[in-house]
Amino acid sequence: MAVYIPVIILGLIGLAVAGGMFAAATFLGPKNPSDVKQMPFEYGNTSDGARNLRPSVKFYLTALLFVVFDIEAVMIYPWAVEFRSLGWTGFATMASFIVLLAVVLVYVWRKGALEWEQ
């Protein structure tokens, strides 16, 4: 349990900093609301909102692919740090993981998910 104490302390410091900034902005920030300030603003024009706008599915697909490959980088980093101690079993496991990611990348590439067209 003693090895987790620095991580816990770091987490508590992060929570204290975030909470302190939120409290400072809430209690010390200027509060002068008016009708003009409460209106949605978009490039100097009044906004009707996005109620009639239907974003493309490719936008969400690109976001999902970004998350998948971001998680892949997060998974490979600890493996690279512990590479020598994991032995051949760790190598085979990570090799299969990378092969699976390559198959997924080829699949989405062939489906055209990486093409950004209007």
KELO-940850 format. One record per atom (N, C-alpha, C): residue number from 1; x, y, z. Coordinates in steps of 0.02 Angstrom, whole numbers, padded with zeros to 5 digits. Layout:
// KELO-940850
+-----+--------+--------+--------+
! seq !     px !     py !     pz !
+-----+--------+--------+--------+
! NUM !      X !      Y !      Z !
...
+-----+--------+--------+--------+
//
This chain:
// KELO-940850
+-----+--------+--------+--------+
! seq !     px !     py !     pz !
+-----+--------+--------+--------+
!   1 !  00041 ! -00060 !  00000 !
!   1 !  00000 !  00000 !  00000 !
!   1 !  00043 !  00063 !  00000 !
!   2 !  00104 !  00058 !  00027 !
!   2 !  00147 !  00116 !  00032 !
!   2 !  00168 !  00142 ! -00037 !
!   3 !  00170 !  00098 ! -00088 !
!   3 !  00190 !  00121 ! -00154 !
!   3 !  00136 !  00165 ! -00187 !
!   4 !  00075 !  00162 ! -00163 !
!   4 !  00021 !  00201 ! -00192 !
!   4 !  00013 !  00270 ! -00159 !
!   5 !  00049 !  00282 ! -00105 !
!   5 !  00042 !  00346 ! -00069 !
!   5 !  00060 !  00405 ! -00113 !
!   6 !  00115 !  00404 ! -00152 !
!   6 !  00129 !  00462 ! -00196 !
!   6 !  00074 !  00474 ! -00248 !
!   7 !  00045 !  00421 ! -00274 !
!   7 ! -00009 !  00428 ! -00324 !
!   7 ! -00070 !  00459 ! -00291 !
!   8 ! -00086 !  00436 ! -00231 !
!   8 ! -00143 !  00464 ! -00195 !
!   8 ! -00132 !  00537 ! -00178 !
!   9 ! -00070 !  00554 ! -00157 !
!   9 ! -00055 !  00623 ! -00141 !
!   9 ! -00061 !  00667 ! -00204 !
!  10 ! -00035 !  00643 ! -00260 !
!  10 ! -00041 !  00679 ! -00323 !
!  10 ! -00114 !  00690 ! -00343 !
!  11 ! -00155 !  00638 ! -00335 !
!  11 ! -00226 !  00644 ! -00350 !
!  11 ! -00260 !  00695 ! -00305 !
!  12 ! -00243 !  00695 ! -00241 !
!  12 ! -00272 !  00744 ! -00194 !
!  12 ! -00250 !  00815 ! -00211 !
!  13 ! -00187 !  00823 ! -00230 !
!  13 ! -00164 !  00890 ! -00250 !
!  13 ! -00200 !  00913 ! -00313 !
!  14 ! -00210 !  00868 ! -00361 !
!  14 ! -00247 !  00885 ! -00422 !
!  14 ! -00319 !  00905 ! -00407 !
!  15 ! -00351 !  00867 ! -00363 !
!  15 ! -00420 !  00885 ! -00344 !
!  15 ! -00422 !  00952 ! -00307 !
!  16 ! -00372 !  00965 ! -00264 !
!  16 ! -00371 !  01028 ! -00227 !
!  16 ! -00361 !  01087 ! -00275 !
!  17 ! -00316 !  01079 ! -00324 !
!  17 ! -00305 !  01133 ! -00372 !
!  17 ! -00367 !  01146 ! -00414 !
!  18 ! -00398 !  01092 ! -00439 !
!  18 ! -00459 !  01100 ! -00479 !
!  18 ! -00515 !  01131 ! -00438 !
!  19 ! -00524 !  01106 ! -00377 !
!  19 ! -00576 !  01134 ! -00334 !
!  19 ! -00562 !  01206 ! -00315 !
!  20 ! -00499 !  01223 ! -00303 !
!  20 ! -00481 !  01292 ! -00287 !
!  20 ! -00495 !  01339 ! -00345 !
!  21 ! -00478 !  01318 ! -00406 !
!  21 ! -00491 !  01360 ! -00464 !
!  21 ! -00566 !  01369 ! -00476 !
!  22 ! -00604 !  01315 ! -00467 !
!  22 ! -00677 !  01320 ! -00475 !
!  22 ! -00707 !  01367 ! -00423 !
!  23 ! -00684 !  01359 ! -00360 !
!  23 ! -00710 !  01402 ! -00306 !
!  23 ! -00691 !  01475 ! -00318 !
!  24 ! -00629 !  01488 ! -00340 !
!  24 ! -00607 !  01557 ! -00352 !
!  24 ! -00648 !  01588 ! -00409 !
!  25 ! -00660 !  01550 ! -00462 !
!  25 ! -00699 !  01577 ! -00518 !
!  25 ! -00771 !  01589 ! -00497 !
!  26 ! -00798 !  01544 ! -00455 !
!  26 ! -00868 !  01551 ! -00434 !
!  26 ! -00878 !  01609 ! -00387 !
!  27 ! -00834 !  01615 ! -00337 !
!  27 ! -00845 !  01665 ! -00285 !
!  27 ! -00811 !  01732 ! -00298 !
!  28 ! -00757 !  01733 ! -00336 !
!  28 ! -00721 !  01795 ! -00347 !
!  28 ! -00732 !  01825 ! -00415 !
!  29 ! -00760 !  01787 ! -00461 !
!  29 ! -00770 !  01812 ! -00529 !
!  29 ! -00824 !  01864 ! -00533 !
!  30 ! -00819 !  01910 ! -00583 !
!  30 ! -00871 !  01961 ! -00590 !
!  30 ! -00938 !  01931 ! -00611 !
!  31 ! -00990 !  01959 ! -00583 !
!  31 ! -01057 !  01934 ! -00599 !
!  31 ! -01100 !  01994 ! -00619 !
!  32 ! -01100 !  02009 ! -00683 !
!  32 ! -01140 !  02063 ! -00710 !
!  32 ! -01183 !  02037 ! -00767 !
!  33 ! -01230 !  01991 ! -00754 !
!  33 ! -01270 !  01964 ! -00809 !
!  33 ! -01317 !  02017 ! -00837 !
!  34 ! -01327 !  02012 ! -00902 !
!  34 ! -01376 !  02055 ! -00936 !
!  34 ! -01406 !  02014 ! -00992 !
!  35 ! -01459 !  02040 ! -01021 !
!  35 ! -01492 !  02004 ! -01075 !
!  35 ! -01445 !  01995 ! -01135 !
!  36 ! -01405 !  02045 ! -01149 !
!  36 ! -01359 !  02042 ! -01205 !
!  36 ! -01306 !  01988 ! -01193 !
!  37 ! -01280 !  01985 ! -01132 !
!  37 ! -01228 !  01935 ! -01116 !
!  37 ! -01255 !  01864 ! -01114 !
!  38 ! -01319 !  01856 ! -01100 !
!  38 ! -01348 !  01790 ! -01096 !
!  38 ! -01368 !  01762 ! -01164 !
!  39 ! -01369 !  01803 ! -01216 !
!  39 ! -01387 !  01779 ! -01282 !
!  39 ! -01331 !  01739 ! -01313 !
!  40 ! -01348 !  01687 ! -01352 !
!  40 ! -01295 !  01649 ! -01387 !
!  40 ! -01261 !  01694 ! -01437 !
!  41 ! -01196 !  01688 ! -01441 !
!  41 ! -01156 !  01730 ! -01486 !
!  41 ! -01117 !  01687 ! -01534 !
!  42 ! -01121 !  01703 ! -01597 !
!  42 ! -01083 !  01666 ! -01647 !
!  42 ! -01062 !  01714 ! -01702 !
!  43 ! -01000 !  01735 ! -01700 !
!  43 ! -00971 !  01778 ! -01751 !
!  43 ! -01011 !  01842 ! -01764 !
!  44 ! -01039 !  01870 ! -01713 !
!  44 ! -01075 !  01933 ! -01720 !
!  44 ! -01146 !  01926 ! -01745 !
!  45 ! -01167 !  01866 ! -01762 !
!  45 ! -01235 !  01856 ! -01786 !
!  45 ! -01275 !  01821 ! -01732 !
!  46 ! -01339 !  01835 ! -01730 !
!  46 ! -01381 !  01798 ! -01683 !
!  46 ! -01386 !  01726 ! -01706 !
!  47 ! -01385 !  01681 ! -01659 !
!  47 ! -01384 !  01610 ! -01676 !
!  47 ! -01453 !  01579 ! -01666 !
!  48 ! -01473 !  01538 ! -01714 !
!  48 ! -01535 !  01501 ! -01707 !
!  48 ! -01522 !  01434 ! -01674 !
!  49 ! -01460 !  01419 ! -01660 !
!  49 ! -01443 !  01355 ! -01629 !
!  49 ! -01431 !  01303 ! -01682 !
!  50 ! -01420 !  01243 ! -01659 !
!  50 ! -01405 !  01188 ! -01705 !
!  50 ! -01462 !  01138 ! -01709 !
!  51 ! -01523 !  01161 ! -01699 !
!  51 ! -01579 !  01114 ! -01699 !
!  51 ! -01593 !  01085 ! -01768 !
!  52 ! -01576 !  01120 ! -01821 !
!  52 ! -01589 !  01094 ! -01888 !
!  52 ! -01526 !  01066 ! -01921 !
!  53 ! -01471 !  01066 ! -01884 !
!  53 ! -01407 !  01042 ! -01911 !
!  53 ! -01398 !  00969 ! -01893 !
!  54 ! -01386 !  00929 ! -01944 !
!  54 ! -01374 !  00858 ! -01932 !
!  54 ! -01301 !  00843 ! -01950 !
!  55 ! -01259 !  00834 ! -01900 !
!  55 ! -01188 !  00820 ! -01915 !
!  55 ! -01180 !  00753 ! -01949 !
!  56 ! -01129 !  00748 ! -01989 !
!  56 ! -01115 !  00687 ! -02025 !
!  56 ! -01094 !  00631 ! -01977 !
!  57 ! -01111 !  00570 ! -01993 !
!  57 ! -01091 !  00513 ! -01953 !
!  57 ! -01015 !  00505 ! -01955 !
!  58 ! -00983 !  00527 ! -02009 !
!  58 ! -00911 !  00522 ! -02014 !
!  58 ! -00876 !  00561 ! -01959 !
!  59 ! -00907 !  00615 ! -01936 !
!  59 ! -00877 !  00653 ! -01881 !
!  59 ! -00872 !  00609 ! -01819 !
!  60 ! -00925 !  00574 ! -01803 !
!  60 ! -00924 !  00530 ! -01744 !
!  60 ! -00879 !  00470 ! -01754 !
!  61 ! -00876 !  00445 ! -01814 !
!  61 ! -00832 !  00388 ! -01829 !
!  61 ! -00759 !  00409 ! -01821 !
!  62 ! -00742 !  00468 ! -01844 !
!  62 ! -00674 !  00493 ! -01836 !
!  62 ! -00657 !  00502 ! -01763 !
!  63 ! -00704 !  00527 ! -01724 !
!  63 ! -00693 !  00535 ! -01652 !
!  63 ! -00682 !  00468 ! -01618 !
!  64 ! -00722 !  00418 ! -01636 !
!  64 ! -00714 !  00351 ! -01608 !
!  64 ! -00647 !  00321 ! -01626 !
!  65 ! -00627 !  00329 ! -01688 !
!  65 ! -00562 !  00303 ! -01710 !
!  65 ! -00505 !  00337 ! -01673 !
!  66 ! -00512 !  00402 ! -01661 !
!  66 ! -00461 !  00437 ! -01623 !
!  66 ! -00456 !  00408 ! -01553 !
!  67 ! -00512 !  00396 ! -01520 !
!  67 ! -00511 !  00367 ! -01453 !
!  67 ! -00480 !  00298 ! -01453 !
!  68 ! -00498 !  00256 ! -01502 !
!  68 ! -00471 !  00188 ! -01505 !
!  68 ! -00395 !  00189 ! -01512 !
!  69 ! -00369 !  00230 ! -01558 !
!  69 ! -00298 !  00231 ! -01569 !
!  69 ! -00261 !  00270 ! -01515 !
!  70 ! -00295 !  00314 ! -01479 !
!  70 ! -00265 !  00347 ! -01422 !
!  70 ! -00257 !  00296 ! -01365 !
!  71 ! -00307 !  00255 ! -01354 !
!  71 ! -00303 !  00203 ! -01302 !
!  71 ! -00248 !  00153 ! -01321 !
!  72 ! -00240 !  00140 ! -01384 !
!  72 ! -00187 !  00095 ! -01407 !
!  72 ! -00119 !  00122 ! -01386 !
!  73 ! -00108 !  00186 ! -01393 !
!  73 ! -00044 !  00215 ! -01373 !
!  73 ! -00035 !  00211 ! -01297 !
!  74 ! -00089 !  00219 ! -01261 !
!  74 ! -00086 !  00214 ! -01188 !
!  74 ! -00069 !  00142 ! -01167 !
!  75 ! -00093 !  00093 ! -01204 !
!  75 ! -00079 !  00023 ! -01187 !
!  75 ! -00007 !  00003 ! -01206 !
!  76 !  00020 !  00031 ! -01259 !
!  76 !  00087 !  00011 ! -01281 !
!  76 !  00141 !  00041 ! -01236 !
!  77 !  00130 !  00100 ! -01209 !
!  77 !  00182 !  00132 ! -01169 !
!  77 !  00204 !  00091 ! -01108 !
!  78 !  00158 !  00067 ! -01065 !
!  78 !  00181 !  00027 ! -01008 !
!  78 !  00213 ! -00039 ! -01030 !
!  79 !  00190 ! -00067 ! -01085 !
!  79 !  00221 ! -00128 ! -01110 !
!  79 !  00294 ! -00114 ! -01130 !
!  80 !  00306 ! -00057 ! -01162 !
!  80 !  00374 ! -00041 ! -01182 !
!  80 !  00419 ! -00030 ! -01121 !
!  81 !  00392 ! -00003 ! -01068 !
!  81 !  00431 !  00009 ! -01007 !
!  81 !  00450 ! -00058 ! -00975 !
!  82 !  00404 ! -00106 ! -00974 !
!  82 !  00416 ! -00170 ! -00942 !
!  82 !  00434 ! -00226 ! -00991 !
!  83 !  00457 ! -00208 ! -01050 !
!  83 !  00469 ! -00256 ! -01103 !
!  83 !  00515 ! -00314 ! -01082 !
!  84 !  00570 ! -00299 ! -01051 !
!  84 !  00619 ! -00352 ! -01033 !
!  84 !  00592 ! -00399 ! -00981 !
!  85 !  00553 ! -00374 ! -00933 !
!  85 !  00530 ! -00418 ! -00879 !
!  85 !  00470 ! -00461 ! -00900 !
!  86 !  00437 ! -00444 ! -00954 !
!  86 !  00378 ! -00482 ! -00975 !
!  86 !  00396 ! -00546 ! -01013 !
!  87 !  00452 ! -00547 ! -01044 !
!  87 !  00475 ! -00606 ! -01080 !
!  87 !  00436 ! -00616 ! -01145 !
!  88 !  00439 ! -00678 ! -01170 !
!  88 !  00408 ! -00695 ! -01234 !
!  88 !  00332 ! -00695 ! -01230 !
!  89 !  00305 ! -00710 ! -01172 !
!  89 !  00232 ! -00708 ! -01165 !
!  89 !  00205 ! -00637 ! -01174 !
!  90 !  00239 ! -00589 ! -01142 !
!  90 !  00219 ! -00520 ! -01150 !
!  90 !  00228 ! -00495 ! -01222 !
!  91 !  00282 ! -00519 ! -01254 !
!  91 !  00294 ! -00500 ! -01324 !
!  91 !  00239 ! -00528 ! -01369 !
!  92 !  00221 ! -00591 ! -01359 !
!  92 !  00169 ! -00622 ! -01400 !
!  92 !  00102 ! -00588 ! -01389 !
!  93 !  00087 ! -00571 ! -01327 !
!  93 !  00023 ! -00538 ! -01312 !
!  93 !  00020 ! -00470 ! -01347 !
!  94 !  00073 ! -00430 ! -01341 !
!  94 !  00073 ! -00364 ! -01372 !
!  94 !  00076 ! -00369 ! -01447 !
!  95 !  00110 ! -00419 ! -01474 !
!  95 !  00112 ! -00428 ! -01546 !
!  95 !  00042 ! -00443 ! -01573 !
!  96 !  00005 ! -00486 ! -01537 !
!  96 ! -00064 ! -00500 ! -01559 !
!  96 ! -00108 ! -00438 ! -01553 !
!  97 ! -00096 ! -00397 ! -01503 !
!  97 ! -00134 ! -00334 ! -01495 !
!  97 ! -00119 ! -00287 ! -01553 !
!  98 ! -00056 ! -00281 ! -01572 !
!  98 ! -00037 ! -00237 ! -01627 !
!  98 ! -00064 ! -00263 ! -01693 !
!  99 ! -00062 ! -00329 ! -01702 !
!  99 ! -00090 ! -00359 ! -01764 !
!  99 ! -00165 ! -00345 ! -01767 !
! 100 ! -00200 ! -00352 ! -01712 !
! 100 ! -00272 ! -00337 ! -01711 !
! 100 ! -00284 ! -00264 ! -01728 !
! 101 ! -00245 ! -00219 ! -01701 !
! 101 ! -00253 ! -00148 ! -01718 !
! 101 ! -00238 ! -00135 ! -01792 !
! 102 ! -00189 ! -00170 ! -01819 !
! 102 ! -00174 ! -00162 ! -01891 !
! 102 ! -00232 ! -00186 ! -01934 !
! 103 ! -00263 ! -00241 ! -01914 !
! 103 ! -00321 ! -00267 ! -01950 !
! 103 ! -00378 ! -00216 ! -01947 !
! 104 ! -00389 ! -00187 ! -01889 !
! 104 ! -00442 ! -00136 ! -01882 !
! 104 ! -00426 ! -00075 ! -01925 !
! 105 ! -00363 ! -00054 ! -01925 !
! 105 ! -00344 !  00004 ! -01966 !
! 105 ! -00354 ! -00010 ! -02040 !
! 106 ! -00336 ! -00069 ! -02063 !
! 106 ! -00346 ! -00086 ! -02134 !
! 106 ! -00421 ! -00088 ! -02149 !
! 107 ! -00460 ! -00115 ! -02103 !
! 107 ! -00533 ! -00119 ! -02114 !
! 107 ! -00564 ! -00050 ! -02121 !
! 108 ! -00548 ! -00004 ! -02074 !
! 108 ! -00579 !  00062 ! -02078 !
! 108 ! -00551 !  00101 ! -02138 !
! 109 ! -00490 !  00088 ! -02157 !
! 109 ! -00461 !  00120 ! -02215 !
! 109 ! -00498 !  00099 ! -02279 !
! 110 ! -00511 !  00033 ! -02285 !
! 110 ! -00546 !  00008 ! -02344 !
! 110 ! -00619 !  00029 ! -02345 !
! 111 ! -00648 !  00039 ! -02287 !
! 111 ! -00718 !  00063 ! -02284 !
! 111 ! -00723 !  00137 ! -02299 !
! 112 ! -00667 !  00172 ! -02301 !
! 112 ! -00667 !  00244 ! -02316 !
! 112 ! -00679 !  00287 ! -02256 !
! 113 ! -00672 !  00260 ! -02197 !
! 113 ! -00685 !  00299 ! -02136 !
! 113 ! -00632 !  00353 ! -02124 !
! 114 ! -00574 !  00347 ! -02155 !
! 114 ! -00521 !  00396 ! -02146 !
! 114 ! -00523 !  00451 ! -02197 !
! 115 ! -00570 !  00448 ! -02244 !
! 115 ! -00578 !  00500 ! -02295 !
! 115 ! -00624 !  00554 ! -02267 !
! 116 ! -00601 !  00616 ! -02268 !
! 116 ! -00642 !  00670 ! -02242 !
! 116 ! -00668 !  00711 ! -02300 !
! 117 ! -00730 !  00698 ! -02319 !
! 117 ! -00761 !  00733 ! -02375 !
! 117 ! -00822 !  00768 ! -02351 !
! 118 ! -00839 !  00823 ! -02383 !
! 118 ! -00898 !  00862 ! -02364 !
! 118 ! -00960 !  00833 ! -02394 !
+-----+--------+--------+--------+
//
